[in-house]
Amino acid sequence: MNRLARAAQRLNAISRIWETIAPIGLARSCRVGRLDDGVLTLLADNGAIASKIKQQLPSLLEKLQTRGSEITGIRVDVQVKIPSPEKVIAPKPGISPQSLASLEKLDADLTDSPLKEALTNLIKHQRG
């Protein structure tokens, strides 16, 4: 296995440990970044989360070490997590069936005129 794959597996294992030892609020707002020379970098979503993690560093480091990781220190960086845009499903353009029925009634009541012609074309277009 190449060096990059081993490093990725190690970070993945540390991420799983982090998710089990970190308080729920912190685990959701912070993720494992990288591991350089025994120093684990955690990426916090904002400064408040980074501050909370820093307050708990000694106990978090101890918990990581007791689970077999070779981490000698923890560094916390703030990296805002950009939410992925949600897929928005645009409503299908068109006129509701009730509105279309009302327009057809109006169309039937109108005398020949440019308005009636435009309304007739609109109804045909909506009916397909």
PETAMO-V748552 format. One record per residue. N is the residue number from 1. RES is the residue in one letter. SS is DSSP state (hx for helix, st for strand, lp for the rest). Layout:
N_RES_SS / N_RES_SS
This chain:
1_M_lp / 2_N_lp / 3_R_hx / 4_L_hx / 5_A_hx / 6_R_hx / 7_A_hx / 8_A_hx / 9_Q_hx / 10_R_hx / 11_L_hx / 12_N_hx / 13_A_hx / 14_I_hx / 15_S_hx / 16_R_hx / 17_I_hx / 18_W_hx / 19_E_hx / 20_T_hx / 21_I_hx / 22_A_lp / 23_P_lp / 24_I_hx / 25_G_hx / 26_L_hx / 27_A_hx / 28_R_hx / 29_S_hx / 30_C_st / 31_R_st / 32_V_st / 33_G_st / 34_R_st / 35_L_st / 36_D_st / 37_D_lp / 38_G_lp / 39_V_st / 40_L_st / 41_T_st / 42_L_st / 43_L_st / 44_A_st / 45_D_lp / 46_N_lp / 47_G_hx / 48_A_hx / 49_I_hx / 50_A_hx / 51_S_hx / 52_K_hx / 53_I_hx / 54_K_hx / 55_Q_hx / 56_Q_lp / 57_L_hx / 58_P_hx / 59_S_hx / 60_L_hx / 61_L_hx / 62_E_hx / 63_K_hx / 64_L_hx / 65_Q_hx / 66_T_hx / 67_R_lp / 68_G_lp / 69_S_lp / 70_E_lp / 71_I_lp / 72_T_lp / 73_G_st / 74_I_st / 75_R_st / 76_V_st / 77_D_st / 78_V_st / 79_Q_lp / 80_V_lp / 81_K_lp / 82_I_lp / 83_P_lp / 84_S_lp / 85_P_lp / 86_E_lp / 87_K_lp / 88_V_lp / 89_I_lp / 90_A_lp / 91_P_lp / 92_K_lp / 93_P_lp / 94_G_lp / 95_I_lp / 96_S_lp / 97_P_hx / 98_Q_hx / 99_S_hx / 100_L_hx / 101_A_hx / 102_S_hx / 103_L_hx / 104_E_hx / 105_K_hx / 106_L_hx / 107_D_hx / 108_A_hx / 109_D_hx / 110_L_lp / 111_T_lp / 112_D_lp / 113_S_lp / 114_P_hx / 115_L_hx / 116_K_hx / 117_E_hx / 118_A_hx / 119_L_hx / 120_T_hx / 121_N_hx / 122_L_hx / 123_I_hx / 124_K_hx / 125_H_hx / 126_Q_hx / 127_R_hx / 128_G_lp
